[in-house]
Amino acid sequence: MPHMPHNDTTEAAAPAEANAAQAEAWNGDAGQHWVQYRDRREAQLSRFSPHLFAAAQIAADAQVLDVGCGCGGTTLQAARQAANGQALGVDLSAPMLAEARRRALAEEVANVAFQQADAQVHPFAPDSFDVMLSRFGVMFFADPQAAFSNLERAVRSGGSLHFLCWQSAEVNDFFTVPLRAISAHLDVPQRDTPGEPGPFSLADPDDVRGLLTAAGFDSVEINAVDERMWIGADLEDAVAYQMTTPSNQAALAEAGPEARGRVMDALREALSPYATAEGMKLEAHAWLVTARKR
Ligand SMILES: C[S@@+](CC[C@H](N)C(=O)[O-])C[C@H]1O[C@@H](n2cnc3c(N)ncnc32)[C@H](O)[C@@H]1O
């Protein structure tokens, strides 16, 4: 793989100014929380990954780039499929990359590397990847047009891009149901402001098609992926987890100790209809986006 970086673990600071606020968050509380709850996040997203990998059709000799790879679950899966090739995971977050490297060592996956980089501006070697993929890692760019243009340059002619991003917040009960319950008692960020980087920034398929086409991709296909997301083993587990997220923790600290009980009761009431024999499950709707470089 061109410019395969060493798996050095010296990085720690935010790598770029283009996405400084995101870099700060993912190197801070948000990143630490993902590392702490990495198995839970994998369980939450487990029903989405098969859609991504079925679309990506990674060949045994493929060079793969995983954008916003986080703790590396999808990068390791890509590396296993590209048994005679390699997978590179890039991410802003030093703590999440450290966890990804730990997993690669523990699982003895050798054809994988991780690099701290801002995918929007990182000077990837041109025309070097056969497959670029991302599981919910491409919605946080301050300048999505610049980012997808930068990524397009790194894909070889005939190569492909595949990513999952969320449909709108309104259709994603896993997000809105707990948020509505919490927002009735706490001042928490809503994270779905149109035009702002965040989980729902690529919710409009027309926008996504426009961005990718302007970046130079063609054969853009956008298909709905409709699943039910596991959010906890049972009601108490789901409620307890909601109380751990950095934004909820910060709002709770502001509101004072007596708010805690009210918030937990509101969450219990809101989430109780979603109990199933396999745990708590709420509707989740993503887009699976595929494009090619001519
Ligand atoms: C929702 S998490 C998904 C992580 C991982 N793909 C997964 O499925 O577990 C989003 C990830 O995108 C990363 N990210 C956000 N903006 C980025 C950027 N400009 N360049 C590289 N990574 C970025 C974050 O650090 C975070 O790890």
PDBQT file of the ligand as one rigid body, heavy atoms in Angstrom, charges set to zero:
ROOT
HETATM    1  C1  LIG A 301     -19.889   7.853  14.723  1.00  0.00    +0.000 C 
HETATM    2  S1  LIG A 301     -18.184   7.504  14.854  1.00  0.00    +0.000 S 
HETATM    3  C2  LIG A 301     -18.052   6.015  13.880  1.00  0.00    +0.000 C 
HETATM    4  C3  LIG A 301     -16.793   5.246  14.148  1.00  0.00    +0.000 C 
HETATM    5  C4  LIG A 301     -16.633   3.945  13.358  1.00  0.00    +0.000 C 
HETATM    6  N1  LIG A 301     -16.705   4.166  11.929  1.00  0.00    +0.000 N 
HETATM    7  C5  LIG A 301     -17.633   2.910  13.782  1.00  0.00    +0.000 C 
HETATM    8  O1  LIG A 301     -18.495   2.546  12.987  1.00  0.00    +0.000 OA
HETATM    9  O2  LIG A 301     -17.529   2.411  14.915  1.00  0.00    +0.000 OA
HETATM   10  C6  LIG A 301     -17.507   8.747  13.786  1.00  0.00    +0.000 C 
HETATM   11  C7  LIG A 301     -16.009   8.707  13.657  1.00  0.00    +0.000 C 
HETATM   12  O3  LIG A 301     -15.613   9.624  12.628  1.00  0.00    +0.000 OA
HETATM   13  C8  LIG A 301     -14.410  10.250  13.036  1.00  0.00    +0.000 C 
HETATM   14  N2  LIG A 301     -14.246  11.509  12.295  1.00  0.00    +0.000 N 
HETATM   15  C9  LIG A 301     -15.041  12.599  12.358  1.00  0.00    +0.000 A 
HETATM   16  N3  LIG A 301     -14.581  13.564  11.530  1.00  0.00    +0.000 NA
HETATM   17  C10 LIG A 301     -13.466  13.069  10.930  1.00  0.00    +0.000 A 
HETATM   18  C11 LIG A 301     -12.537  13.586   9.989  1.00  0.00    +0.000 A 
HETATM   19  N4  LIG A 301     -12.653  14.841   9.498  1.00  0.00    +0.000 N 
HETATM   20  N5  LIG A 301     -11.505  12.815   9.594  1.00  0.00    +0.000 NA
HETATM   21  C12 LIG A 301     -11.357  11.554  10.109  1.00  0.00    +0.000 A 
HETATM   22  N6  LIG A 301     -12.213  11.012  11.014  1.00  0.00    +0.000 NA
HETATM   23  C13 LIG A 301     -13.251  11.756  11.413  1.00  0.00    +0.000 A 
HETATM   24  C14 LIG A 301     -14.588  10.430  14.535  1.00  0.00    +0.000 C 
HETATM   25  O4  LIG A 301     -13.360  10.650  15.203  1.00  0.00    +0.000 OA
HETATM   26  C15 LIG A 301     -15.275   9.118  14.908  1.00  0.00    +0.000 C 
HETATM   27  O5  LIG A 301     -14.341   8.125  15.239  1.00  0.00    +0.000 OA
ENDROOT
TORSDOF 0
